[in-house]
């Protein structure tokens, strides 16, 4: 699990670098198409990172949640719906 955490943190650091690059592009008034391309790449990287987190942690998220298991599953379903853009 520690190796997975390191990989996720590395992904997040790369995304942070992409965002800083986007800021510089906007400051320098880069062409709109170039900015949108980089924005798409950062968005895709975030979605892939989220999917990796979900894939590695879904059982733990459900099992470690305290209280009403059904309510916890419902909350996770809502969060997943937001993540994939269904709500």
N, CA and C of each residue as an Amber inpcrd file, in Angstrom:
protein
   261
   0.8230000  -1.1970000   0.0000000   0.0000000   0.0000000   0.0000000
   0.8690000   1.2630000   0.0000000   2.0150000   1.1840000   0.6560000
   2.9170000   2.3470000   0.6920000   3.4030000   2.7140000  -0.7100000
   3.6900000   1.7060000  -1.5300000   4.1360000   1.9580000  -2.9030000
   3.0420000   2.6620000  -3.7000000   1.8020000   2.2460000  -3.5110000
   0.6790000   2.8930000  -4.1890000   0.5860000   4.3550000  -3.7660000
   0.7260000   4.6120000  -2.4930000   0.6550000   5.9850000  -1.9800000
   1.7450000   6.8480000  -2.6160000   2.9440000   6.3130000  -2.7480000
   4.0360000   7.0550000  -3.3690000   3.7310000   7.3700000  -4.8310000
   3.1690000   6.3780000  -5.5360000   2.8190000   6.6040000  -6.9470000
   1.7600000   7.6910000  -7.0790000   0.7700000   7.6650000  -6.2020000
  -0.2820000   8.6850000  -6.2490000   0.3130000  10.0640000  -5.9520000
   1.1520000  10.1420000  -4.9440000   1.7730000  11.4310000  -4.6170000
   2.6300000  11.9510000  -5.7660000   3.3470000  11.0610000  -6.4400000
   4.1310000  11.4700000  -7.6050000   3.2360000  11.9910000  -8.7220000
   2.1270000  11.3130000  -8.9410000   1.1650000  11.7890000  -9.9510000
   0.6560000  13.1810000  -9.6000000   0.3320000  13.3800000  -8.3290000
  -0.1850000  14.6830000  -7.9020000   0.8680000  15.7800000  -8.0640000
   2.1150000  15.4570000  -7.8270000   3.1870000  16.4360000  -8.0210000
   3.3360000  16.7960000  -9.4960000   3.2010000  15.8050000 -10.3790000
   3.2540000  16.0920000 -11.8140000   2.0800000  16.9730000 -12.2260000
   0.9070000  16.6910000 -11.6770000  -0.2700000  17.5080000 -11.9910000
  -0.0490000  18.9320000 -11.5000000   0.5160000  19.0650000 -10.3130000
   0.8200000  20.3980000  -9.7840000   1.7330000  21.1520000 -10.7550000
   2.7190000  20.4680000 -11.2970000   3.6010000  21.0860000 -12.2840000
   2.8510000  21.4850000 -13.5460000   1.9130000  20.6480000 -13.9660000
   1.0990000  20.9910000 -15.1390000   0.2880000  22.2520000 -14.8750000
  -0.2570000  22.3720000 -13.6870000  -1.0650000  23.5450000 -13.3500000
  -0.1940000  24.7950000 -13.3300000   1.0010000  24.6860000 -12.7630000
   1.9190000  25.8370000 -12.7760000   2.2560000  26.2230000 -14.2140000
   2.4510000  25.2270000 -15.0660000   2.7070000  25.4970000 -16.4710000
   1.5310000  26.2080000 -17.1270000   0.3310000  25.8090000 -16.7870000
  -0.8650000  26.4720000 -17.3170000  -0.9270000  27.9290000 -16.8670000
  -0.5990000  28.1710000 -15.6010000  -0.5830000  29.5490000 -15.0990000
   0.3710000  30.4080000 -15.9210000   1.5520000  29.8870000 -16.2100000
   2.5370000  30.6300000 -16.9970000   2.0380000  30.8670000 -18.4080000
   1.3680000  29.8600000 -18.9680000   0.8320000  30.0160000 -20.3150000
  -0.1920000  31.1370000 -20.3590000  -1.0510000  31.2030000 -19.3470000
  -2.0680000  32.2560000 -19.3020000  -1.3980000  33.6160000 -19.1200000
  -0.4120000  33.6720000 -18.2050000   0.3040000  34.9270000 -17.9780000
   0.9660000  35.4330000 -19.2540000   1.5190000  34.5240000 -20.0550000
   2.2200000  34.9060000 -21.2880000   1.2860000  34.9920000 -22.4830000
   0.0000000  34.8310000 -22.2320000  -1.0230000  34.8970000 -23.2770000
  -0.7360000  33.9220000 -24.4190000  -0.4820000  32.6790000 -24.0500000
  -0.2730000  31.6290000 -25.0470000  -1.5510000  31.4480000 -25.8630000
  -1.4370000  30.8720000 -27.0340000  -2.6330000  30.6440000 -27.8520000
  -3.6700000  29.8000000 -27.0950000  -4.9080000  30.1570000 -27.2880000
  -6.0220000  29.5070000 -26.5960000  -6.0140000  27.9910000 -26.8090000
  -5.7530000  27.5610000 -28.0330000  -5.7480000  26.1210000 -28.3300000
  -4.6700000  25.4030000 -27.5210000  -3.5140000  26.0300000 -27.3430000
  -2.4420000  25.4230000 -26.5620000  -2.8350000  25.3050000 -25.0860000
  -3.4570000  26.3500000 -24.5720000  -3.9040000  26.3320000 -23.1720000
  -4.9440000  25.2450000 -22.9650000  -5.9000000  25.1630000 -23.8780000
  -6.9520000  24.1480000 -23.7460000  -6.3850000  22.7330000 -23.8490000
  -5.3860000  22.5470000 -24.6930000  -4.7490000  21.2310000 -24.8120000
  -4.0910000  20.8360000 -23.4930000  -3.3710000  21.7660000 -22.8870000
  -2.7170000  21.4770000 -21.6150000  -3.7370000  21.3110000 -20.4870000
  -4.8000000  22.0650000 -20.5450000  -5.8680000  21.9220000 -19.5490000
  -6.5080000  20.5460000 -19.6520000  -6.7220000  20.0780000 -20.8600000
  -7.2600000  18.7350000 -21.0700000  -6.3120000  17.6870000 -20.4950000
  -5.0060000  17.8550000 -20.7360000  -4.0190000  16.8940000 -20.2370000
  -4.0270000  16.8500000 -18.7100000  -4.1260000  18.0100000 -18.0700000
  -4.1660000  18.0570000 -16.6050000  -5.4490000  17.4110000 -16.0810000
  -6.5520000  17.6770000 -16.7440000  -7.8320000  17.0830000 -16.3410000
  -7.7810000  15.5680000 -16.4790000  -7.2350000  15.0820000 -17.5810000
  -7.1170000  13.6340000 -17.7920000  -6.2240000  13.0140000 -16.7280000
  -5.1430000  13.6910000 -16.3910000  -4.2340000  13.1760000 -15.3620000
  -4.9320000  13.1010000 -14.0080000  -5.7550000  14.0840000 -13.7020000
  -6.4960000  14.0650000 -12.4360000  -7.5010000  12.9220000 -12.4200000
  -8.1790000  12.7110000 -13.5210000  -9.1460000  11.6170000 -13.5760000
  -8.4590000  10.2610000 -13.4290000  -7.3120000  10.0940000 -14.0730000
  -6.5740000   8.8400000 -13.9450000  -6.1000000   8.6280000 -12.5120000
  -5.6710000   9.6950000 -11.8710000  -5.2430000   9.5960000 -10.4780000
  -6.4140000   9.2250000  -9.5920000  -7.5630000   9.8380000  -9.8130000
  -8.7570000   9.4940000  -9.0490000  -9.1500000   8.0470000  -9.2430000
  -9.0620000   7.5700000 -10.4760000  -9.4020000   6.1700000 -10.7510000
  -8.4330000   5.2290000 -10.0440000  -7.1610000   5.5970000  -9.9960000
  -6.1740000   4.7670000  -9.2990000  -6.4650000   4.7190000  -7.8020000
  -6.8410000   5.8510000  -7.2520000  -7.1860000   5.9030000  -5.8230000
  -8.4100000   5.0480000  -5.5440000  -9.4200000   5.1810000  -6.3690000
 -10.6430000   4.4090000  -6.1820000 -10.3430000   2.9110000  -6.2860000
  -9.6140000   2.5340000  -7.3270000  -9.3260000   1.1240000  -7.5420000
  -8.5750000   0.4800000  -6.3920000  -7.6680000   1.2240000  -5.8050000
  -6.8520000   0.6590000  -4.7320000  -7.5160000   0.7380000  -3.3650000
  -8.4930000   1.6040000  -3.2240000  -9.0070000   1.8810000  -1.8850000
 -10.4940000   1.6490000  -1.6710000 -11.2220000   1.2130000  -2.6710000
 -12.6730000   1.1390000  -2.5290000 -13.0990000   0.1890000  -1.4020000
 -12.4550000  -0.9630000  -1.3080000 -12.8250000  -1.8890000  -0.2330000
 -12.5000000  -1.2960000   1.1240000 -11.3430000  -0.6760000   1.2270000
 -10.9490000  -0.0700000   2.4940000 -11.9020000   1.0690000   2.8660000
 -12.2760000   1.8580000   1.8840000 -13.1840000   2.9780000   2.1400000
 -14.5120000   2.4930000   2.7280000 -15.0090000   1.4000000   2.2040000
 -16.2820000   0.8620000   2.6870000 -16.0990000   0.1610000   4.0240000
 -15.0700000  -0.6670000   4.1400000 -14.8760000  -1.4560000   5.3500000
 -14.4620000  -0.6400000   6.5620000 -13.6880000   0.4140000   6.3630000
 -13.2050000   1.1930000   7.4880000 -14.1790000   2.2790000   7.9260000
 -15.1670000   2.5530000   7.1250000 -16.1210000   3.5920000   7.4880000
 -16.9030000   3.1490000   8.7200000 -17.0480000   4.0710000   9.6280000
 -17.7660000   3.7300000  10.8550000 -19.2570000   4.0140000  10.6900000
 -20.0520000   3.3850000  11.5150000 -21.4890000   3.6380000  11.4990000
 -22.2350000   2.7480000  10.5320000 -23.2960000   3.2910000  10.0090000
 -24.2200000   2.5810000   9.1410000 -23.5660000   2.2520000   7.7950000
 -23.3370000   0.9800000   7.5430000 -22.6660000   0.5310000   6.3240000
 -23.4420000   0.9420000   5.0740000 -24.7570000   0.8350000   5.1190000
 -25.5740000   1.1970000   3.9590000 -25.4290000   2.6840000   3.6490000
 -25.4310000   3.5080000   4.6860000 -25.2630000   4.9510000   4.5050000
 -23.8800000   5.2560000   3.9310000 -22.8600000   4.5320000   4.3920000
 -21.5080000   4.7500000   3.8930000 -21.4010000   4.4020000   2.4060000
 -22.0360000   3.3180000   2.0050000 -22.0350000   2.9280000   0.5980000
 -22.7540000   3.9910000  -0.2250000 -23.8660000   4.4930000   0.2730000
 -24.6150000   5.5410000  -0.4220000 -23.7610000   6.8010000  -0.5920000
 -23.0360000   7.1880000   0.4500000 -22.1730000   8.3630000   0.3660000
 -21.0560000   8.1540000  -0.6530000 -20.4990000   6.9500000  -0.6760000
 -19.4560000   6.6400000  -1.6510000 -20.0170000   6.6790000  -3.0700000
 -21.2260000   6.1650000  -3.2520000 -21.8580000   6.1960000  -4.5710000
 -22.0620000   7.6350000  -5.0320000 -22.4800000   8.5140000  -4.1250000
 -22.6600000   9.9220000  -4.4770000 -21.3370000  10.5610000  -4.8760000
 -20.2830000  10.2610000  -4.1060000 -18.9640000  10.8150000  -4.4200000
 -18.4780000  10.3080000  -5.7760000 -18.7070000   9.0290000  -6.0620000
 -18.3110000   8.4700000  -7.3620000 -19.0960000   9.1100000  -8.4930000
 -20.3700000   9.3640000  -8.2780000 -21.1820000  10.0180000  -9.2880000
 -20.6500000  11.4250000  -9.5950000 -20.2710000  12.1410000  -8.5540000
 -19.6830000  13.4680000  -8.7670000 -18.3640000  13.3520000  -9.5240000
 -17.5670000  12.3580000  -9.1510000 -16.2570000  12.1620000  -9.7710000
 -16.3850000  11.8900000 -11.2630000 -17.3330000  11.0590000 -11.6470000
 -17.4660000  10.7230000 -13.0690000 -18.3750000  11.7030000 -13.8040000
 -18.9020000  12.6820000 -13.0870000 -19.6710000  13.7290000 -13.7300000
 -21.1170000  13.4240000 -14.0120000 -21.7080000  12.5740000 -13.1690000
 -23.1040000  12.2150000 -13.3950000 -24.0740000  13.0560000 -12.5650000
 -23.5380000  13.9460000 -11.7420000 -24.4700000  14.7900000 -10.9760000
 -23.9190000  16.1750000 -10.8260000
